[in-house]
Structure formats: structure tokens, C-alpha cells
Amino acid sequence: MARLLLDGLAGQGADARLSFEHAEREGSIPTLPADFGDSLADGFLPHVHCTGNWPELLASMPEGQEVVITLHDCELFTGGCPYPLHCPTLDEDCANPCPRRFSRSAEIRKLKHQLLDRLSPVLVAPSRWLARLAKSHLFRNVMVIPNGIPWPERTPSKREARAALGIHPAVHVVLFAAHGGTGAAYKSGDRWLDIWKEVKRQVPETLGFAVGGDAEGREGDLVIWPYVERDRLGLLMAAADLLLYPTRADNHSLVILEAMAHSLPVVSFDVGGVSEQILNDHTGALVPAGDMAAFVETSVRLLKSSTLLSDMGRTAFSTGQRRFTVERMVRDYDAVYRKFE
């Protein structure tokens, strides 16, 4: 998302430089969170998206520094959890020892809050859900700017995409996709195979794809792909009938936006900011969190109605085109930056 924003700003003639999120790799400057403050050029407004070490990054900036911070998860205001998932101790300033085994969780949570108070930040969240959660813990106003992606004027038809991938035009195609593949804990990667087997049992003429891990293979009619580039994933989304997205925690998923851009309905658990992306029974379906039986039942119901899937896909594309373009996201952030002029 940060790269899309930077490219969009540069396209408007803005002097946009790499954010710390992109520079945090070997061979780049800065290379460590503690170096970030020293790298700030006079007259430039830093915009931070994420880091593996919030205390060092926040401490590196001088007191009173104006900064935009986009929250992509909850780590800025927790003792370590990207997503608390109903942690019973979060509202009590975290516990020592942490029930999820984050080291020094209460101390680190308090330190992050103190370091944030030294600065002059504008906080942004891509979803209303995360904005409300952040505000309740940081006691600060949090703006909402939904994520955006490049919206295609046209995507390959299902027939064209399947021909390019060698998929029979008559089969049903379901897709699982997440960074980490079956190892993606927050995306229920450990349950993908169970879901697939039950969907396949009830709709035998189904072909499945599981994308995003580090392995390649096949288990019957489930094709396993490692991480693929955006264009390749887009072609697969154009070929699919349904994205199965049993996420346990989410802010404002780019995978869902990519599916919408390829007219692909999504079945997802109703968690986090997902309901701000999927219009239930219009662009996809929302299922109560954790209810695997309902998830499978809903997926099977949709797969058995090609007309409903087609209608949902068209609505997903047109809805996303109005709400989730990268151009809209760039305009929204540009308005934030201008507040500092």
C-alpha cells in the first residue's frame, strides 16, 4: 500500500521519497529503526506505515516532530499483538507475563504510548474498525482513509483467463490466497485443507487453488502455488468463481480489494474491517467469525448459483471502482499532508 501511495504522489509531481517501511532492508539507508530520525530531511514530512520496532523508531524522532502514521494493525498500541483477538488483558494495560508470550508486554506498551506523546502525530487507519480500537487505547483522534489499489478499466473475461491458465471452462474454481499460504495463522491457513475437502465433497466438480506460501504442488484437485506476482494472481482471480477468505483478523485487506477489481466475490469471516469492504449478499458473503460450518455452507450455496456469483462479481467491481481506487487514496492523503503546510 505504501508503494502505491508513493507512486501516486510522485505521479502528481510531489517530491515523495521512500518511507521507512521500504528502506528497512539490507543495503538501504536507513537500515535500522534507530536511524530513522537522523535521515529526516529539512522540510519533509515523514509518513510511517510499519516497523518491527516501534519504540526505536518513535524514539529516533526529535520531540515535537510532525509525522503521519498509518496503522496497518494494532502493534502501535499493544504490547506486541498485531491483532489482540479478544485478549482479556489488553484493556488492563497488558499483563505480565503476557498470555501470548510477548516479552515485557506491559512495559513496551507503556513505552510506545509515552514516546508517541513526545511527537505531533496525525494517525490514520484504513478502516473504521481499527480507528475506533486505536482511539480507545491511544486517546487520540484517528482519521479513516481506506486503502486503494490501481483499478483496471478491463480485466480478462473468465473464459480468457481460464484459457491462459489451462483451466477447463466448465469447472467451478475456488481460491485461497494469503501471504504465508497454509502457514498464515491469521488467515486460517491451517484450516484451508479442511475447508477445501468439505467444499469438494459437496461440489465435486470444483478445482481449488491455494496461493501464497513457499511451496508448489498438488493434492488431488487442490493446486498449491507459492507467492506469485500481482499480475499472475490477478489472472487467477479472473479465472476463479469465489475467493474463500477465512480470516481470523483483518484491517482493510488488499486481497479483498484485488478480488473486487477482478469481479470475484469473496466469502469471509465478519471480522475487523472486512464488513467495510464486503457488502453482504451483494459483493460477497460475511459469515460469523470462526463458524467453519457456516463458511463451508455459504461457499457451497454460492458455487451452486452461477447467476448469483456473476451478479455479485459485477457489483463488487463497480462498488470497488467507486470507493477503493488508488487515485482516491492519494487525494485523501494529499489533503492530510496539506494540513501541515
N, C-alpha and C positions, 0 to 999 in steps of 0.2 A: 504493500500500500504506500509506503514512504517513497519508493522509487517512482510509482505512478504520479504521486503528488509533485515530486521534484521535476519530473519530465514535463508535467503540465504547466508548472510555474515557469520553467525555462522557455516553454513554447510561447508564453505570453511576454517574454522579454525580461523576466525577473532574473536577478543575479542570485540564483539558488545554488548552493553548494551541498556536498554530501553531508547528510546528517550522521550523527554518531552511530546510528543503527547500521549504516552501510560501511562506515570506516572501521568498525570493530572487527578487524581481521588482520592476520599477519601480513606485514609488508605495507600497511597503511598508516597514516598519521591522522588522528591519534590512534594508538593501539590499545590503550587501557582506559577504563573509566576515569581514573585519576588525572589523566592528561587532558580531558575534555575542556576544562575551564581555560587552560593555557592556550588552547587552539582557537578561542573565540576572537574573531577579527572585530576591530572597532566598527561600530555602525551596523553590525549584522545581528539579526535576531535568531538565537538558537531555537530549534524545534526538535524536541527529543521524542522518540517513539518508544524505544525499549532498550534495556540493558540487562546484563547479567549481574550487575552490582549497583543498585540504586544508591546506597549510601555513598560510595566513592564518587559516583557521577554528580550527585547533588552537592556534595562537599567541595567538588572541584571548582564550582562556580562562585564568583565573589558575592558577598552579601548584597541583597537588593537587585540581583541580576534579573532582568526581564526575560522570560522564557515561556515558550509554548510547549506543553506536554500533552501528547495524545496517549490516552490509556488504551492499551490493547488487551489488558487483562487486569487482575486485581493486585498484582505484586507491589505496586507503589504504596498500598495502604494495608498490607497484611505482613505477617512475619515470615512469609515465604511462599504461601499458596498462590499459584496463578489463578485458581478458582477455589474458593472455600468449600463449595459443595455442602452447604448446611453445617459447617464446622460449629460445634456447640460452644467454642471458646472465643471466636473472633470478636463478638460483641463485648467481651470482657477483657479486651486488650491482649488477646492471645494468652496462652498458658505455657508455663514452664514446668515439666517438659511438654513440648508440643505433641498432641496426639498423632500428628502426622510426621513426626520426627524431623521437623525443620529445626536446625540448631539455633539456639539463642533467639527464638522467635519473638518473644515479648520484647526483649531488648532491641532487636533490629527493627521491629515495627515502630517502637517509640523513637528510635534514632531517625528513621526515614521521615517521620512526621516533623521532628524538630528541624531537620535540615531543609525540608520543604518550606517551613515557616520563615527561614532566612531569606528566601527568594521572593520575587514578584511574578508568580506564575499565572498563566491562563491555562486552565485544564479543559481538555476536550475529550469526549468519549464518542465512539461511533454509534452507540446505542443508548436509548433512554434507560434501559435496564442498568447498564454499567454506570451511567451518570448518577442515577439515584443511589446506587450502592456506594459509589465513591463519595458522594456528598454526605452520606450518613456517617462516614468514617473520617473524612478529612475536614468536614465542616466548612467546605468551600463551595462556591457555585461552580458547576461543571457544565460547559456548553456541549451540545449534541451536534455532531457533524457525521452523518452516515458515510460509510465507505463508498467508494465509487470505482468503477473499472471502465476501460475502453469498451463502448457499446458498439457492436458491429452493425453495419447497415443491413447486411445479409449474412446468414450462416448457411453452410451446406444443408441441403434437404436430408431427411433421414435416409432416403434411398441413395443419395450421392455419398453420404458419409459411410454407409454400410458397404457400398461397392468399393470405396477406397480402403476399407479395413478388412474386406473379405468376409463380411458377416451376412448370413442369409437374410433376405428382406422379410421373411415371414415369421422369424422367431421373436420372442419378447427378449429385451435386453435390459438388465438392471446393472447399476453401477454403484460401487462403494469407492469413496475417494477421500483420503486424508493424508497429511504428512505423517509418515511413520507406518502407514498401512495397517496391517493387523496388530502392530505394536503400539498403535495410537490409543493410549489409555482413555483420554477424554472423549474420543470418538467411538468408544465401544469396539475398538479393533479386535479385542479378544472375543467378541460375540458375532463378528461378521459371518464366520463359517456356520454358526448355529442358525442365524437368520437366513442365510443363503439356502441351507439344506431344507428348511421348512418351506420357503418360497418355492423352491424347485419341486418339492414333493407335491405342493398344491397346484402349481402351474408348470407341468413337466416340460413344456416347450419353451423354457427360459434359458438364456445364456447370461452368465454373470461375469463381471469384471471387478477385480479388487486392485486398486491403484494407490501407490504412494509409499510402499515400503522399499526395501533394498534387495528384494528377491524377484525372480521371474520363474514362472512355472504354470502348471495347470493341474487342477483337481477335478476330474470329470468335466463338467461344463462350466466350471469356475476358472476363468483365466486370471492369473496373477501377474500384474505388471509392477515394476519398481516406479520410482518417481519419473514422471515424464514432463516435458516442456509444455508450456501453456497451449501452444497450437495443437499439439498431439492430444492433450486432454480435451481440448475443445472439439476436436473431430470425434472423439469417443462420446462426448456428451451429446453431440448432434445425432449420433447413431443410436443412443440409448432411449429407452422409454421412460425410465424412472431412476432418479438418484435416491438411494437408500442411505440416509444420513442419521444414524442413531447416536447423535452427540449427547454426551452427559453434561457438557458445559460449553457455552459459546457466548461471544460478544456480538460480533456482526460479521458472519462468515463470508469470506471471499469465495469459497467453494460454492455456496448457495448462489451468490451473485453470478458466478461463471455459468452455473446451470441455467439460471434465468435468461442469461444472454444467449443461450443455445436452445431456448424454448423447451427446457427439460424440467418437468415437475419434480418436486422434492417431497419425500416423506421424512419427517424429522421429529425427534422429541421436542416438546414445547418447553425449552429451557432458555435462560438468558435472554438475549436479544433476537432470537430466531423468529419470534412472532412478529417482530417489526420488519421482517423480510418476507416471510411466507404468509400469504392471506389464505387462511384455512378454507379448503374446498374450492378455492379459486385459482391459486397458483401452485398448490400442493396440498399437503395434509399435515396437521400437527397432531401428535399423539402424546398422551400423558407421560411425563418423564419416567423412564425406567420400565414402562409396561411393554415388554418384548412381545407378548402375545398380541396386544393391540397393534403393535408396529407391524408384525407379520400380516395380521388380518387386513389392515388398511392397505398395505402394499399389494396383497393378492387381489383385493377388491378393485384397486385402480388398474392393475395389469389386465384384468378381465374386461375392461371397458376402454377400447381404443378411442372411442369418441370423446370420453371424458378426459383422457390423457392429452389428446390433441387440443381440446379447448383450454385445458389448464396450461399447456405449453405456450399457446399463443398469448394468453393473459399474462403469464409470467414474463414473457419477452416485452410486451408493451408496458406493463407496470414498471419493470426494471428500467426500461428506457426513459421513463418519466422521472424516476426517483434516484437511480443509482449510477449515473454516469460519472466518469472521471472529471468531465468539464464542470459539472455541478459541484463536485467536491473541491476542485481547485478554486472556484469562485467563493465558496464558503470559507475556505482557509485564507484566501486573499483578504476577505473582509476582516478576519481576525487579526492578521498582520497589520492592517491599516490602523487598527486601534492603538498601535504603539507609535505611530508617526507623530 
